[in-house]
Amino acid sequence: MESGADSGAGVEGGAGADSNGEFLRCFGRQMMLLREAAGLTQAQLGERVGYGEAQIAAVEQGRRIPRPELVDAVDREVGGRGVLVAMKGEVAKARYPSRTPPPPVPAAGRG
């Protein structure tokens, strides 16, 4: 039932990967706490938002970056009152980290 599943890879390395990973683990813990407070299992939440239990578990463990529509749906289903939605900007930064361009290469023969 993973109709809206994130087909992208999990958390990848690179510049800022450590801080992104820590943020995603924090986001996942918050999502789990809200889900549990709502009395839902991962499977029940997944069914309500159109994702599989494994996808919900991966997001809660910080191994997958949730899509914005999943963040919205989960916040709504668990009664998060905007807590998860407020973190969408940081989720987007983790999904699309800014890339620092490499320094320019001097032209050959100059110097």
C-alpha positions as a Markdown table, in Angstrom:
| # | Residue | x | y | z |
|---|---|---|---|---|
| 1 | Met | 0.0 | 0.0 | 0.0 |
| 2 | Glu | 3.0 | 2.3 | -0.5 |
| 3 | Ser | 1.2 | 4.4 | -3.2 |
| 4 | Gly | 2.9 | 7.6 | -2.0 |
| 5 | Ala | 6.2 | 5.9 | -1.0 |
| 6 | Asp | 9.4 | 7.9 | -1.3 |
| 7 | Ser | 11.3 | 6.2 | -4.0 |
| 8 | Gly | 14.5 | 8.0 | -3.2 |
| 9 | Ala | 17.4 | 6.5 | -1.3 |
| 10 | Gly | 17.8 | 6.9 | 2.4 |
| 11 | Val | 20.1 | 9.3 | 4.1 |
| 12 | Glu | 23.2 | 9.8 | 2.0 |
| 13 | Gly | 26.7 | 11.0 | 2.9 |
| 14 | Gly | 28.2 | 14.3 | 1.9 |
| 15 | Ala | 28.6 | 17.8 | 3.3 |
| 16 | Gly | 26.3 | 18.3 | 6.3 |
| 17 | Ala | 25.3 | 14.6 | 6.4 |
| 18 | Asp | 26.0 | 14.3 | 10.1 |
| 19 | Ser | 23.7 | 17.3 | 11.0 |
| 20 | Asn | 21.1 | 16.1 | 8.5 |
| 21 | Gly | 21.1 | 12.6 | 10.0 |
| 22 | Glu | 20.8 | 14.0 | 13.5 |
| 23 | Phe | 17.9 | 16.2 | 12.5 |
| 24 | Leu | 16.1 | 13.3 | 10.7 |
| 25 | Arg | 16.5 | 11.1 | 13.8 |
| 26 | Cys | 15.1 | 13.9 | 15.9 |
| 27 | Phe | 12.2 | 14.4 | 13.4 |
| 28 | Gly | 11.6 | 10.6 | 13.5 |
| 29 | Arg | 11.5 | 10.5 | 17.3 |
| 30 | Gln | 9.0 | 13.4 | 17.3 |
| 31 | Met | 6.8 | 11.6 | 14.7 |
| 32 | Met | 6.9 | 8.4 | 16.8 |
| 33 | Leu | 6.0 | 10.2 | 20.0 |
| 34 | Leu | 3.0 | 11.8 | 18.3 |
| 35 | Arg | 1.9 | 8.6 | 16.7 |
| 36 | Glu | 2.1 | 6.7 | 20.0 |
| 37 | Ala | 0.2 | 9.5 | 21.8 |
| 38 | Ala | -2.5 | 9.1 | 19.1 |
| 39 | Gly | -2.7 | 5.4 | 20.0 |
| 40 | Leu | -1.6 | 4.3 | 16.5 |
| 41 | Thr | 0.7 | 1.5 | 15.4 |
| 42 | Gln | 3.1 | 2.1 | 12.5 |
| 43 | Ala | 0.9 | -0.1 | 10.3 |
| 44 | Gln | -2.3 | 1.8 | 11.3 |
| 45 | Leu | -0.7 | 5.2 | 10.6 |
| 46 | Gly | 0.7 | 3.9 | 7.3 |
| 47 | Glu | -2.7 | 2.7 | 6.2 |
| 48 | Arg | -4.3 | 6.1 | 7.0 |
| 49 | Val | -1.7 | 8.1 | 5.1 |
| 50 | Gly | -1.2 | 5.7 | 2.2 |
| 51 | Tyr | 2.3 | 4.4 | 3.1 |
| 52 | Gly | 3.5 | 1.0 | 4.2 |
| 53 | Glu | 4.5 | 0.2 | 7.7 |
| 54 | Ala | 8.2 | -0.2 | 6.7 |
| 55 | Gln | 8.2 | 3.3 | 5.3 |
| 56 | Ile | 6.8 | 4.8 | 8.5 |
| 57 | Ala | 9.3 | 2.8 | 10.5 |
| 58 | Ala | 12.2 | 4.0 | 8.3 |
| 59 | Val | 11.2 | 7.7 | 8.7 |
| 60 | Glu | 10.8 | 7.2 | 12.5 |
| 61 | Gln | 14.3 | 5.7 | 12.6 |
| 62 | Gly | 15.8 | 8.6 | 10.6 |
| 63 | Arg | 16.7 | 6.2 | 7.7 |
| 64 | Arg | 14.4 | 7.8 | 5.2 |
| 65 | Ile | 13.6 | 11.4 | 4.3 |
| 66 | Pro | 9.9 | 12.0 | 4.3 |
| 67 | Arg | 8.2 | 13.8 | 1.4 |
| 68 | Pro | 6.4 | 17.0 | 2.3 |
| 69 | Glu | 3.0 | 15.4 | 1.6 |
| 70 | Leu | 3.8 | 12.6 | 4.1 |
| 71 | Val | 4.8 | 15.2 | 6.7 |
| 72 | Asp | 1.4 | 17.0 | 6.2 |
| 73 | Ala | -0.6 | 13.7 | 6.3 |
| 74 | Val | 1.1 | 12.4 | 9.4 |
| 75 | Asp | 0.8 | 15.7 | 11.3 |
| 76 | Arg | -2.9 | 15.7 | 10.5 |
| 77 | Glu | -3.5 | 12.0 | 11.4 |
| 78 | Val | -1.7 | 12.1 | 14.7 |
| 79 | Gly | -3.1 | 15.5 | 15.8 |
| 80 | Gly | 0.3 | 17.0 | 15.7 |
| 81 | Arg | -1.2 | 20.5 | 15.5 |
| 82 | Gly | 1.5 | 21.7 | 13.1 |
| 83 | Val | 4.5 | 20.4 | 15.0 |
| 84 | Leu | 5.7 | 18.2 | 12.2 |
| 85 | Val | 4.7 | 20.7 | 9.5 |
| 86 | Ala | 6.8 | 23.3 | 11.2 |
| 87 | Met | 9.8 | 21.2 | 10.5 |
| 88 | Lys | 9.2 | 20.8 | 6.7 |
| 89 | Gly | 11.8 | 23.4 | 5.9 |
| 90 | Glu | 14.5 | 21.4 | 7.7 |
| 91 | Val | 13.3 | 18.2 | 6.1 |
| 92 | Ala | 13.6 | 19.9 | 2.7 |
| 93 | Lys | 17.2 | 20.9 | 3.5 |
| 94 | Ala | 18.0 | 17.3 | 4.4 |
| 95 | Arg | 16.4 | 16.1 | 1.2 |
| 96 | Tyr | 18.1 | 18.7 | -1.0 |
| 97 | Pro | 21.2 | 19.9 | 0.8 |
| 98 | Ser | 22.9 | 22.9 | -0.6 |
| 99 | Arg | 26.0 | 22.1 | -2.6 |
| 100 | Thr | 29.0 | 24.3 | -2.3 |
| 101 | Pro | 30.5 | 24.7 | -5.7 |
| 102 | Pro | 34.1 | 23.6 | -6.0 |
| 103 | Pro | 36.8 | 26.3 | -6.3 |
| 104 | Pro | 37.5 | 27.5 | -9.8 |
| 105 | Val | 40.3 | 25.6 | -11.6 |
| 106 | Pro | 42.9 | 28.0 | -13.0 |
| 107 | Ala | 43.3 | 27.9 | -16.7 |
| 108 | Ala | 46.3 | 26.0 | -18.0 |
| 109 | Gly | 49.3 | 28.0 | -19.0 |
| 110 | Arg | 48.6 | 30.9 | -16.7 |
| 111 | Gly | 50.8 | 31.9 | -13.9 |
